[in-house]
Amino acid sequence: MARISNEQLKQLVEAAIFVADEPISAERLQETVLLDLKVSQKRLKAILDELQLDYRPRGVQLIKVASGYRFQSMDSLAPWLSKLWQEQAPRYSRALLETLALIAYRQPITRGEIEDVRGVSVSTHIIKTLSERGWIKVVGHKEVPGRPALYATTKAFLDYFSLGHLDELPSELDFTALADTVVPDGQIKPDSEELH
């Protein structure tokens, strides 16, 4: 087994995360690019922590999500960076977002339970859209007549919303305040204090 200096290890880990087409976990790094090197989990964790600190003040940051580590631009830069893409980001209906929030906060949950909280029926299209995005999945069936499906969020949901775990979701009180920042067309209002 070859040895590698901390500087070389840092460069290799940084490059591996950069070229990966999806978040990459520490375990996957050790099973692939670091397989032939003597790198302990503790040493790799220290390098990843150091890289996160290095990138913290920059426009691009190294973040840990449920599936592993990835580089992404700072959230506060989104209103300006979005101009690079001709396509508009998909806009989701309030009903879809409410349904997703209920699944995230109260999982596992049935469609009927979602309807009870919302006070209106949940369309099949909403469940299909959330499933196609990979944000929710069926995790079982409730032991009641009809055995309705139980829905929960996925790692893809956590990754998309830059979360490592469900406990990183804002509290329901904070979520309500955040929901008030969404303008009617589904876009997030940029913070008027930033980048002026």
Number of C-alpha atoms within 10 A of each C-alpha: 8 9 11 14 9 14 9 11 19 18 13 16 19 17 11 17 19 17 10 12 9 14 18 19 17 16 12 13 17 18 11 10 12 21 13 12 13 13 19 11 12 9 13 20 13 14 19 21 14 13 18 17 13 12 14 14 10 11 12 14 19 23 21 21 22 21 18 18 22 23 19 13 14 15 13 13 15 12 13 10 12 12 10 7 8 7 8 8 10 8 9 13 13 14 15 17 15 15 21 22 17 19 22 21 17 14 15 19 22 21 18 15 14 20 15 12 12 14 9 11 13 17 13 9 10 17 19 13 14 18 16 11 12 15 22 23 18 16 15 15 15 14 9 7 6 8 11 16 18 19 23 22 23 18 18 17 21 20 21 13 13 18 19 18 14 15 9 10 17 13 11 11 9 10 12 11 12 12 14 11 14 14 10 10 10 15 14 15 11 16 11 7 6 8 9 4
